[in-house]
Amino acid sequence: MKNSYLALLLLLVLSGCTLNKKEEPKVLIKQQEETISQELPSELLRIKEDGILKVVVDYNSTNYFVYKGQPMGFQYELLTELAKSLDVNLQIVVSNNLQETFDGLNAGRFDLVAKNLTVTKERATIVDFTTPLALTRQVLVQQLPKNSESISKRELSEQLIDDQLELAGKTVHVQKNTVFVQRLKNLSDEIGAEINIVEDSVYGVEQLVGLVAKGKIDYTVCDENVALTNKRFYPRLDISTPISFNQKISWAVRKNSDQWLGYLNEWIQNYKKTNSYAIVYHKYFKSVSTANRLRSAYHSIQGGQVSKYDEELKELAAMFNFDWRLVAAIVMQESNFDPKAESWVGAKGLMQLMPATADLYNVQDLFDVNENLRAGMEHLTWLNETFESIVLDSTERWNFVLASYNVGIGHVMDARKLAMKYGKNPSVWNDNVDVFIKKKSLPKYFNDPVVRWGYCRGDETYKYVMQINDRFQHYLNVLPDQNNQALVALPVLKGSWR
């Protein structure tokens, strides 16, 4: 900064410019700021040029989860619409740690924080908040007494905390580094009595709500919209005691990302007026089906199952040294986990094997779950080994494997030849070979002398690869591996479906 100041001053002297001494610092600073602002790329422009929107979300039953093999959630659906409006790919990273979230945002690992973030003065010094997505208030979560249906309102009131003053001397568990901690501290000062605040660094907000419902702890605090959702699953909760006024819930971006913030504000204001937003909001905060989803074994938070064939998938995937979640993503795409599925071209079973392929791997019954899965994984193994000496990067190679599984290895090899002919990298999928798999539906390209296998519907293959990569990343985000290891937040693959 000092060197820039001296350089600018020298330039002014050499050019014969003179400044009033009182105006000099202000003018120089203003010119310096204008120069810096011209040099710094717009955050919005960078996102559009990169073609990727990197968002951090929290994993819970409202914002983001997997249900029956599909990613879902209020924030997830809003972000999907936002990515479409930007015409970019959506990349989701999961983090339930707020400090980690803000650090990641300001370090450039994320472009947007899409959580139930309460707007506070302290946070506003760290990040810039968007226009509010909603208003909510903090409520106390406690368990109703067992005889709540048969006692009078007065007796019920005596057994519950229905006044903030009654929190004096009580122990309340809340997630660490949240606004709930600060609100309880403020409330303790306001009522002139000590509230024993336990800051939990292990459990998230909803897990603490679950512990209250199970009688493991007495009290916690959460936002009212989240409390309403969880009460449908835990009907014996009481969430009627507010401990704060209404507060704004917003997304957050890095400080001074003015164009990006302006775009988001306009998009939020317009989208909130649409029927689509009303439907999404009802789906997660008002619909009775919310509780049914939460009770399901196929909800990633409760049961953690993708399908009823998870055990078979895990066992066979371990034999072939595959991540079971990748195979599950393929099966979901191919058959939606229907072992009796048949396509119009004759592909059958969970992994949609063609009869000729099934014969290669000695499949006796295409509709047998284990036989079909085994043969599908054998075919994936063969494809992986075929590309091993051609595409050295194992992650990159899986794009070629997936494409070949969908359209056939011959068409993928044709696309590689076209890529080489037109100056692209034949060993890189994104923005290289994938361009030409799409072009193989055009006469200029499928009639090219280097092409052997002719026409194919390459758009389908292009989408197939992106959709499986995307689904696999969602599974990585929220589902444990074969060894049930703790979930970790990983960056999504570049080919995620927009």
RODO-2510 file (C-alpha; in nm, 4 decimals, decimal comma):
residues 498
     n   res          X          Y          Z
     1     m     0,0000     0,0000     0,0000
     2     k     0,2875     0,2384     0,0889
     3     n     0,4696     0,1655    -0,2367
     4     s     0,1509     0,2275    -0,4354
     5     y     0,1058     0,5631    -0,2613
     6     l     0,4641     0,6728    -0,3420
     7     a     0,4364     0,5588    -0,7015
     8     l     0,1169     0,7540    -0,7500
     9     l     0,2677     1,0632    -0,5834
    10     l     0,5752     1,0407    -0,8083
    11     l     0,3530     1,0113    -1,1140
    12     l     0,1647     1,3261    -1,0125
    13     v     0,4892     1,5176    -0,9575
    14     l     0,6360     1,4095    -1,2907
    15     s     0,3183     1,5035    -1,4742
    16     g     0,3310     1,8524    -1,3263
    17     c     0,0179     1,8159    -1,1156
    18     t    -0,0098     2,0135    -0,7950
    19     l    -0,2431     1,9518    -0,5071
    20     n    -0,3456     2,1515    -0,2104
    21     k    -0,1730     1,9918     0,0884
    22     k    -0,5021     1,9482     0,2722
    23     e    -0,6625     1,7790    -0,0310
    24     e    -0,3593     1,5678    -0,1199
    25     p    -0,4215     1,2644     0,1061
    26     k    -0,7950     1,2514     0,0251
    27     v    -0,7375     1,2789    -0,3509
    28     l    -0,4591     1,0228    -0,3483
    29     i    -0,6597     0,7776    -0,1403
    30     k    -0,9631     0,8202    -0,3659
    31     q    -0,7538     0,7652    -0,6808
    32     q    -0,5835     0,4685    -0,5168
    33     e    -0,9174     0,3118    -0,4217
    34     e    -1,0478     0,3603    -0,7760
    35     t    -0,7354     0,1943    -0,9155
    36     i    -0,7692    -0,0997    -0,6750
    37     s    -1,1414    -0,1401    -0,7470
    38     q    -1,0649    -0,1523    -1,1209
    39     e    -0,7999    -0,4181    -1,0638
    40     l    -1,0140    -0,6414    -0,8424
    41     p    -1,2477    -0,8658    -1,0472
    42     s    -1,6151    -0,8608    -0,9655
    43     e    -1,7141    -1,1547    -0,7482
    44     l    -2,0240    -1,2041    -0,9621
    45     l    -1,8214    -1,1972    -1,2841
    46     r    -1,5732    -1,4490    -1,1451
    47     i    -1,8500    -1,6910    -1,0460
    48     k    -2,0041    -1,6723    -1,3919
    49     e    -1,6678    -1,7114    -1,5648
    50     d    -1,5741    -2,0093    -1,3465
    51     g    -1,9176    -2,1616    -1,4032
    52     i    -1,9297    -2,2757    -1,0402
    53     l    -2,1217    -2,1451    -0,7407
    54     k    -1,9553    -2,2744    -0,4219
    55     v    -2,1954    -2,2731    -0,1289
    56     v    -2,1617    -2,3897     0,2304
    57     v    -2,4769    -2,5180     0,3987
    58     d    -2,5611    -2,6860     0,7272
    59     y    -2,6784    -3,0440     0,7291
    60     n    -3,0189    -3,0783     0,8948
    61     s    -3,3742    -3,1904     0,8251
    62     t    -3,4773    -2,8500     0,6938
    63     n    -3,1921    -2,7055     0,4888
    64     y    -3,0120    -2,9980     0,3269
    65     f    -3,0385    -3,3778     0,3452
    66     v    -3,0854    -3,6856     0,1267
    67     y    -3,4214    -3,8618     0,1129
    68     k    -3,4822    -4,1804    -0,0877
    69     g    -3,1595    -4,1206    -0,2732
    70     q    -3,2356    -3,7619    -0,3734
    71     p    -3,0865    -3,4395    -0,2293
    72     m    -3,3523    -3,2221    -0,0717
    73     g    -3,3943    -2,9257     0,1613
    74     f    -3,5253    -2,5706     0,1711
    75     q    -3,1850    -2,4110     0,1176
    76     y    -3,0896    -2,6743    -0,1398
    77     e    -3,3941    -2,6046    -0,3558
    78     l    -3,3426    -2,2282    -0,3361
    79     l    -2,9775    -2,2696    -0,4294
    80     t    -3,0679    -2,4916    -0,7240
    81     e    -3,2919    -2,2145    -0,8590
    82     l    -3,0212    -1,9549    -0,7945
    83     a    -2,7630    -2,1616    -0,9860
    84     k    -3,0056    -2,1913    -1,2778
    85     s    -3,0530    -1,8140    -1,2851
    86     l    -2,6740    -1,7714    -1,2975
    87     d    -2,6346    -2,0580    -1,5474
    88     v    -2,3602    -2,2133    -1,3376
    89     n    -2,2967    -2,5428    -1,1606
    90     l    -2,3878    -2,5699    -0,7935
    91     q    -2,1211    -2,7044    -0,5574
    92     i    -2,2288    -2,7745    -0,2013
    93     v    -2,0034    -2,8179     0,0997
    94     v    -2,1436    -2,9173     0,4373
    95     s    -2,0278    -2,7559     0,7592
    96     n    -2,2226    -2,7235     1,0826
    97     n    -1,9404    -2,5244     1,2423
    98     l    -2,0013    -2,1493     1,2185
    99     q    -1,6417    -2,0443     1,2796
   100     e    -1,5260    -2,2817     1,0078
   101     t    -1,8008    -2,1432     0,7838
   102     f    -1,7016    -1,7785     0,8181
   103     d    -1,3305    -1,8621     0,7903
   104     g    -1,3977    -2,0574     0,4703
   105     l    -1,6038    -1,7755     0,3231
   106     n    -1,3415    -1,5116     0,3888
   107     a    -1,0617    -1,7395     0,2662
   108     g    -1,2414    -1,7791    -0,0672
   109     r    -1,3352    -2,1465    -0,0324
   110     f    -1,7042    -2,0550    -0,0554
   111     d    -1,8913    -1,7851    -0,2465
   112     l    -2,2010    -1,7937    -0,0313
   113     v    -2,3190    -1,9066     0,3125
   114     a    -2,6727    -2,0443     0,2834
   115     k    -2,7841    -2,1294     0,6353
   116     n    -3,0376    -2,0133     0,8907
   117     l    -2,8050    -1,7238     0,9721
   118     t    -2,9447    -1,4706     1,2154
   119     v    -2,8342    -1,1181     1,1316
   120     t    -2,6405    -0,9624     1,4213
   121     k    -2,4288    -0,6490     1,4581
   122     e    -2,1224    -0,8561     1,5450
   123     r    -2,1569    -1,0826     1,2415
   124     a    -2,2135    -0,7821     1,0150
   125     t    -1,8543    -0,6759     1,0881
   126     i    -1,7304    -1,0064     0,9448
   127     v    -1,9629    -1,0662     0,6466
   128     d    -2,2221    -0,8849     0,4389
   129     f    -2,5784    -1,0107     0,4733
   130     t    -2,8332    -1,0378     0,1950
   131     t    -3,1882    -0,9115     0,2162
   132     p    -3,3740    -1,1400     0,4619
   133     l    -3,5167    -1,4699     0,3436
   134     a    -3,7387    -1,4921     0,6509
   135     l    -3,8097    -1,3617     0,9980
   136     t    -3,7993    -1,5900     1,2975
   137     r    -3,7486    -1,5778     1,6731
   138     q    -3,5648    -1,7977     1,9176
   139     v    -3,7766    -2,0325     2,1282
   140     l    -3,7130    -2,2553     2,4268
   141     v    -3,7466    -2,6262     2,3513
   142     q    -3,8667    -2,8410     2,6413
   143     q    -4,0582    -3,1632     2,6900
   144     l    -4,4289    -3,1677     2,7661
   145     p    -4,5232    -3,3565     3,0844
   146     k    -4,6569    -3,7074     3,0265
   147     n    -5,0042    -3,6150     3,1492
   148     s    -5,0240    -3,2904     2,9469
   149     e    -5,3473    -3,3949     2,7713
   150     s    -5,5364    -3,4552     3,0961
   151     i    -5,4286    -3,1628     3,3161
   152     s    -5,5551    -2,8053     3,3231
   153     k    -5,3767    -2,5141     3,1561
   154     r    -5,2822    -2,3807     3,4982
   155     e    -5,1225    -2,7114     3,6002
   156     l    -4,9459    -2,7335     3,2637
   157     s    -4,8129    -2,3816     3,3102
   158     e    -4,6769    -2,4766     3,6515
   159     q    -4,4843    -2,7711     3,5054
   160     l    -4,3426    -2,5839     3,2041
   161     i    -4,1235    -2,2788     3,1707
   162     d    -4,3537    -2,0249     3,0094
   163     d    -4,1795    -1,7113     3,1314
   164     q    -3,8170    -1,6172     3,0623
   165     l    -3,7680    -1,5308     3,4310
   166     e    -3,8131    -1,8982     3,5143
   167     l    -3,4880    -1,9836     3,3339
   168     a    -3,2969    -1,8609     3,6407
   169     g    -3,0803    -2,1479     3,7668
   170     k    -3,1752    -2,3783     3,4780
   171     t    -2,9282    -2,5626     3,2538
   172     v    -2,9735    -2,5023     2,8807
   173     h    -2,7709    -2,6877     2,6158
   174     v    -2,7053    -2,4989     2,2915
   175     q    -2,4758    -2,5419     1,9943
   176     k    -2,1412    -2,3686     2,0351
   177     n    -2,0688    -2,0497     1,8371
   178     t    -2,4349    -1,9741     1,7695
   179     v    -2,6538    -1,6712     1,8370
   180     f    -2,8380    -1,8834     2,0933
   181     v    -2,5365    -1,8651     2,3247
   182     q    -2,5212    -1,4877     2,3126
   183     r    -2,8968    -1,4525     2,3524
   184     l    -2,8937    -1,6653     2,6681
   185     k    -2,6043    -1,4621     2,8079
   186     n    -2,7962    -1,1419     2,7406
   187     l    -3,1102    -1,2915     2,8890
   188     s    -2,9193    -1,3907     3,2013
   189     d    -2,8206    -1,0250     3,2452
   190     e    -3,1748    -0,9078     3,1733
   191     i    -3,3376    -1,1294     3,4357
   192     g    -3,0598    -1,0664     3,6869
   193     a    -2,9946    -1,4340     3,7478
   194     e    -2,7549    -1,7014     3,6305
   195     i    -2,8540    -1,9363     3,3478
   196     n    -2,6237    -2,2361     3,3227
   197     i    -2,5339    -2,2353     2,9519
   198     v    -2,3729    -2,5528     2,8172
   199     e    -2,2085    -2,4848     2,4795
   200     d    -2,2083    -2,8122     2,2885
   201     s    -1,9357    -2,8552     2,0267
   202     v    -2,0452    -3,2056     1,9229
   203     y    -2,4188    -3,1876     1,8588
   204     g    -2,5994    -2,9608     1,6167
   205     v    -2,9228    -2,7733     1,6812
   206     e    -3,1550    -3,0521     1,5702
   207     q    -2,9609    -3,3195     1,7540
   208     l    -3,0031    -3,1194     2,0740
   209     v    -3,3757    -3,0910     2,0037
   210     g    -3,3809    -3,4693     1,9700
   211     l    -3,2043    -3,5083     2,3037
   212     v    -3,4734    -3,2958     2,4692
   213     a    -3,7441    -3,5086     2,3083
   214     k    -3,5767    -3,8231     2,4428
   215     g    -3,5365    -3,6794     2,7921
   216     k    -3,1561    -3,6759     2,7776
   217     i    -3,1386    -3,3016     2,8433
   218     d    -3,4020    -3,0637     2,9753
   219     y    -3,3763    -2,7572     2,7542
   220     t    -3,2309    -2,6220     2,4323
   221     v    -3,2955    -2,3207     2,2098
   222     c    -3,3505    -2,2983     1,8349
   223     d    -3,5177    -2,0849     1,5707
   224     e    -3,8958    -2,1133     1,5699
   225     n    -3,9216    -2,2328     1,2074
   226     v    -3,6813    -2,5182     1,2837
   227     a    -3,8702    -2,5928     1,6064
   228     l    -4,2017    -2,6152     1,4206
   229     t    -4,0549    -2,8634     1,1737
   230     n    -3,9161    -3,0824     1,4509
   231     k    -4,2340    -3,0701     1,6570
   232     r    -4,4098    -3,2573     1,3772
   233     f    -4,1613    -3,5366     1,4329
   234     y    -4,1508    -3,5014     1,8128
   235     p    -4,5104    -3,4081     1,9088
   236     r    -4,4322    -3,4137     2,2812
   237     l    -4,2137    -3,1051     2,2560
   238     d    -4,3228    -2,7650     2,3809
   239     i    -4,1889    -2,4719     2,1760
   240     s    -4,4313    -2,2028     2,2914
   241     t    -4,1915    -1,9910     2,5002
   242     p    -4,0064    -1,7253     2,2987
   243     i    -3,6764    -1,5926     2,4299
   244     s    -3,6147    -1,3251     2,1639
   245     f    -3,7891    -1,0783     1,9360
   246     n    -3,8235    -1,1490     1,5634
   247     q    -3,4862    -1,1654     1,3915
   248     k    -3,3791    -1,1606     1,0270
   249     i    -3,2584    -1,4809     0,8610
   250     s    -3,0253    -1,4163     0,5671
   251     w    -2,7493    -1,5526     0,3470
   252     a    -2,3973    -1,4095     0,3756
   253     v    -2,1179    -1,3126     0,1340
   254     r    -1,7670    -1,1751     0,1744
   255     k    -1,7350    -0,8110     0,2713
   256     n    -1,7304    -0,5611    -0,0173
   257     s    -1,8742    -0,8059    -0,2737
   258     d    -2,1107    -0,5327    -0,3846
   259     q    -2,2149    -0,6603    -0,7302
   260     w    -2,2592    -1,0146    -0,6042
   261     l    -2,4618    -0,8933    -0,3066
   262     g    -2,6732    -0,6736    -0,5331
   263     y    -2,7486    -0,9658    -0,7628
   264     l    -2,8472    -1,1870    -0,4694
   265     n    -3,0707    -0,9217    -0,3158
   266     e    -3,2576    -0,8679    -0,6398
   267     w    -3,2893    -1,2423    -0,7007
   268     i    -3,4209    -1,3099    -0,3475
   269     q    -3,6745    -1,0275    -0,3668
   270     n    -3,8047    -1,1495    -0,7024
   271     y    -3,8017    -1,5207    -0,6210
   272     k    -3,9908    -1,4742    -0,2943
   273     k    -4,2828    -1,3377    -0,4994
   274     t    -4,3128    -1,6533    -0,7109
   275     n    -4,5396    -1,9553    -0,6689
   276     s    -4,2281    -2,1712    -0,6771
   277     y    -4,1015    -2,0141    -0,3541
   278     a    -4,4405    -2,0548    -0,1856
   279     i    -4,4452    -2,4242    -0,2773
   280     v    -4,0901    -2,4834    -0,1502
   281     y    -4,1596    -2,2985     0,1760
   282     h    -4,4786    -2,4995     0,2369
   283     k    -4,2999    -2,8232     0,1524
   284     y    -4,0445    -2,7849     0,4326
   285     f    -4,2146    -2,5731     0,6976
   286     k    -4,5871    -2,6413     0,6770
   287     s    -4,6537    -2,9742     0,5047
   288     v    -4,7543    -3,2734     0,7202
   289     s    -4,5318    -3,4905     0,4998
   290     t    -4,2291    -3,3372     0,6755
   291     a    -4,2771    -3,5670     0,9745
   292     n    -4,3246    -3,8715     0,7495
   293     r    -3,9962    -3,7977     0,5771
   294     l    -3,8191    -3,7649     0,9113
   295     r    -3,9554    -4,0992     1,0306
   296     s    -3,8381    -4,2764     0,7171
   297     a    -3,5396    -4,5111     0,7200
   298     y    -3,4483    -4,3501     0,3859
   299     h    -3,3921    -4,0081     0,5429
   300     s    -3,0170    -3,9498     0,5764
   301     i    -3,0563    -3,7995     0,9243
   302     q    -3,2765    -4,0696     1,0740
   303     g    -3,2150    -4,4012     0,8991
   304     g    -2,9277    -4,3118     0,6718
   305     q    -3,0364    -4,5584     0,4033
   306     v    -3,0388    -4,4817     0,0322
   307     s    -3,2329    -4,7956    -0,0571
   308     k    -3,3307    -5,1336     0,0794
   309     y    -3,0319    -5,2773    -0,1087
   310     d    -2,7677    -5,0813     0,0815
   311     e    -2,6164    -5,3884     0,2465
   312     e    -2,5776    -5,5688    -0,0867
   313     l    -2,4257    -5,2547    -0,2378
   314     k    -2,1785    -5,2158     0,0481
   315     e    -2,0729    -5,5812     0,0443
   316     l    -2,0175    -5,6019    -0,3323
   317     a    -1,8605    -5,2556    -0,3567
   318     a    -1,6037    -5,3566    -0,0940
   319     m    -1,5179    -5,6659    -0,3010
   320     f    -1,4536    -5,4511    -0,6095
   321     n    -1,2824    -5,1721    -0,4123
   322     f    -1,5509    -4,9168    -0,5005
   323     d    -1,7063    -4,6527    -0,2809
   324     w    -2,0564    -4,7911    -0,2265
   325     r    -2,2009    -4,4413    -0,2518
   326     l    -2,0720    -4,4055    -0,6074
   327     v    -2,2357    -4,7338    -0,7088
   328     a    -2,5537    -4,6260    -0,5306
   329     a    -2,5513    -4,3016    -0,7310
   330     i    -2,5261    -4,5058    -1,0527
   331     v    -2,8068    -4,7427    -0,9501
   332     m    -3,0293    -4,4494    -0,8569
   333     q    -2,9698    -4,2984    -1,1996
   334     e    -3,0179    -4,6239    -1,3865
   335     s    -3,3213    -4,7791    -1,2202
   336     n    -3,4274    -4,5706    -0,9203
   337     f    -3,3474    -4,8848    -0,7174
   338     d    -3,6166    -5,0882    -0,8944
   339     p    -3,4781    -5,4419    -0,9505
   340     k    -3,7540    -5,5124    -1,2067
   341     a    -3,6865    -5,2012    -1,4149
   342     e    -3,6738    -5,2434    -1,7942
   343     s    -3,5835    -4,9792    -2,0506
   344     w    -3,7206    -4,9401    -2,4035
   345     v    -3,3879    -5,0677    -2,5450
   346     g    -3,3958    -5,3874    -2,3353
   347     a    -3,1705    -5,2956    -2,0405
   348     k    -3,2826    -5,4680    -1,7206
   349     g    -3,2430    -5,4679    -1,3456
   350     l    -3,0838    -5,2386    -1,0903
   351     m    -2,7852    -5,1496    -1,3073
   352     q    -2,9768    -5,1683    -1,6350
   353     l    -2,7610    -5,4308    -1,8018
   354     m    -2,8112    -5,5136    -2,1680
   355     p    -2,8501    -5,8886    -2,2358
   356     a    -2,5237    -5,8976    -2,4347
   357     t    -2,3341    -5,7392    -2,1440
   358     a    -2,5001    -5,9768    -1,8993
   359     d    -2,3819    -6,2733    -2,1079
   360     l    -2,0212    -6,1500    -2,0861
   361     y    -2,0400    -6,1752    -1,7070
   362     n    -2,2372    -6,5012    -1,6873
   363     v    -2,5577    -6,3501    -1,5482
   364     q    -2,8338    -6,6114    -1,5322
   365     d    -3,1108    -6,3824    -1,4075
   366     l    -3,0947    -6,0113    -1,4914
   367     f    -3,3572    -5,9369    -1,2268
   368     d    -3,1602    -6,1015    -0,9465
   369     v    -3,0295    -5,8225    -0,7249
   370     n    -2,6897    -5,9726    -0,6430
   371     e    -2,6221    -6,1002    -0,9943
   372     n    -2,7145    -5,7704    -1,1520
   373     l    -2,5060    -5,5652    -0,9087
   374     r    -2,2086    -5,8004    -0,9404
   375     a    -2,2118    -5,7882    -1,3206
   376     g    -2,2544    -5,4113    -1,3236
   377     m    -1,9522    -5,3694    -1,0984
   378     e    -1,7500    -5,6129    -1,3074
   379     h    -1,8291    -5,4034    -1,6130
   380     l    -1,7297    -5,0834    -1,4314
   381     t    -1,4035    -5,2534    -1,3316
   382     w    -1,3311    -5,3504    -1,6924
   383     l    -1,4002    -4,9957    -1,8132
   384     n    -1,1779    -4,8498    -1,5416
   385     e    -0,8940    -5,0852    -1,6340
   386     t    -0,9358    -5,0020    -2,0034
   387     f    -0,8906    -4,6295    -1,9388
   388     e    -0,6179    -4,6766    -1,6782
   389     s    -0,3286    -4,6256    -1,9186
   390     i    -0,5102    -4,3482    -2,1100
   391     v    -0,6420    -4,1283    -1,8285
   392     l    -0,3926    -4,1395    -1,5434
   393     d    -0,5865    -3,9304    -1,2908
   394     s    -0,8241    -4,1712    -1,1150
   395     t    -1,0905    -3,9070    -1,0402
   396     e    -1,0835    -3,7784    -1,3986
   397     r    -1,0952    -4,1364    -1,5280
   398     w    -1,4317    -4,1984    -1,3646
   399     n    -1,5925    -3,9434    -1,5947
   400     f    -1,4841    -4,1593    -1,8901
   401     v    -1,5972    -4,4762    -1,7134
   402     l    -1,9416    -4,3334    -1,6403
   403     a    -1,9820    -4,2038    -1,9944
   404     s    -1,8825    -4,5426    -2,1368
   405     y    -2,1233    -4,7227    -1,9044
   406     n    -2,4005    -4,5051    -2,0425
   407     v    -2,3312    -4,4854    -2,4159
   408     g    -2,0653    -4,7476    -2,4836
   409     i    -1,6880    -4,7234    -2,4881
   410     g    -1,6744    -4,6913    -2,8688
   411     h    -1,8596    -4,3590    -2,8696
   412     v    -1,6359    -4,2242    -2,5926
   413     m    -1,3254    -4,3224    -2,7878
   414     d    -1,4729    -4,1420    -3,0897
   415     a    -1,5214    -3,8299    -2,8774
   416     r    -1,1574    -3,8530    -2,7664
   417     k    -1,0447    -3,8657    -3,1300
   418     l    -1,2564    -3,5615    -3,2147
   419     a    -1,1165    -3,3774    -2,9137
   420     m    -0,7621    -3,4491    -3,0316
   421     k    -0,8441    -3,3398    -3,3879
   422     y    -0,9892    -3,0070    -3,2731
   423     g    -0,7102    -2,9221    -3,0305
   424     k    -0,8678    -3,0342    -2,7041
   425     n    -0,7204    -3,2665    -2,4397
   426     p    -0,8396    -3,6251    -2,5032
   427     s    -0,7617    -3,7235    -2,1423
   428     v    -0,9735    -3,4528    -1,9777
   429     w    -1,3522    -3,4804    -1,9657
   430     n    -1,4848    -3,1391    -1,8608
   431     d    -1,4721    -2,8783    -2,1386
   432     n    -1,2765    -3,1183    -2,3575
   433     v    -1,4063    -3,4665    -2,4435
   434     d    -1,7546    -3,3903    -2,3086
   435     v    -1,7853    -3,1167    -2,5735
   436     f    -1,7495    -3,3743    -2,8484
   437     i    -1,9665    -3,6438    -2,6949
   438     k    -2,2458    -3,3845    -2,7285
   439     k    -2,1439    -3,3025    -3,0869
   440     k    -2,1738    -3,6670    -3,1903
   441     s    -2,5421    -3,6046    -3,2572
   442     l    -2,4486    -3,3623    -3,5403
   443     p    -2,3758    -3,4919    -3,8966
   444     k    -2,0551    -3,2872    -3,9264
   445     y    -1,9094    -3,4812    -3,6364
   446     f    -2,0612    -3,8301    -3,6513
   447     n    -1,9650    -3,8429    -4,0221
   448     d    -1,6082    -3,7290    -3,9523
   449     p    -1,3472    -3,9779    -4,0863
   450     v    -1,1957    -4,0260    -3,7382
   451     v    -1,5338    -4,1440    -3,6048
   452     r    -1,6006    -4,5154    -3,6150
   453     w    -1,9257    -4,5622    -3,4244
   454     g    -2,1374    -4,2919    -3,5842
   455     y    -2,4314    -4,1105    -3,4274
   456     c    -2,5141    -4,1062    -3,0576
   457     r    -2,7364    -3,8961    -2,8342
   458     g    -2,4428    -3,7357    -2,6630
   459     d    -2,6454    -3,4799    -2,4663
   460     e    -2,7890    -3,7658    -2,2612
   461     t    -2,4410    -3,8981    -2,1834
   462     y    -2,3168    -3,5515    -2,0932
   463     k    -2,6040    -3,5078    -1,8448
   464     y    -2,5648    -3,8642    -1,7177
   465     v    -2,2045    -3,8034    -1,6095
   466     m    -2,2859    -3,4711    -1,4466
   467     q    -2,5910    -3,6011    -1,2624
   468     i    -2,4112    -3,9029    -1,1189
   469     n    -2,1145    -3,6913    -1,0081
   470     d    -2,3551    -3,4512    -0,8433
   471     r    -2,5523    -3,7234    -0,6657
   472     f    -2,2346    -3,8984    -0,5540
   473     q    -2,1140    -3,5765    -0,3927
   474     h    -2,4429    -3,5369    -0,2055
   475     y    -2,4024    -3,8931    -0,0771
   476     l    -2,0457    -3,8155     0,0304
   477     n    -2,1742    -3,5101     0,2142
   478     v    -2,4270    -3,6876     0,4324
   479     l    -2,3857    -4,0677     0,4214
   480     p    -2,1163    -4,2673     0,6063
   481     d    -1,8852    -4,5034     0,4208
   482     q    -1,8724    -4,8827     0,4563
   483     n    -1,6986    -4,8469     0,7922
   484     n    -1,9571    -4,5966     0,9214
   485     q    -1,6864    -4,3373     0,9662
   486     a    -1,7860    -3,9874     1,0696
   487     l    -1,9207    -3,7634     0,7982
   488     v    -1,6817    -3,5127     0,6492
   489     a    -1,7373    -3,2058     0,4345
   490     l    -1,5844    -3,2517     0,0899
   491     p    -1,5860    -3,0262    -0,2158
   492     v    -1,8276    -3,1361    -0,4850
   493     l    -1,6909    -3,2681    -0,8160
   494     k    -1,6518    -3,0118    -1,0949
   495     g    -1,9027    -3,1932    -1,3155
   496     s    -2,1975    -3,1355    -1,0871
   497     w    -2,5291    -3,0955    -1,2646
   498     r    -2,6642    -2,7415    -1,2856
***
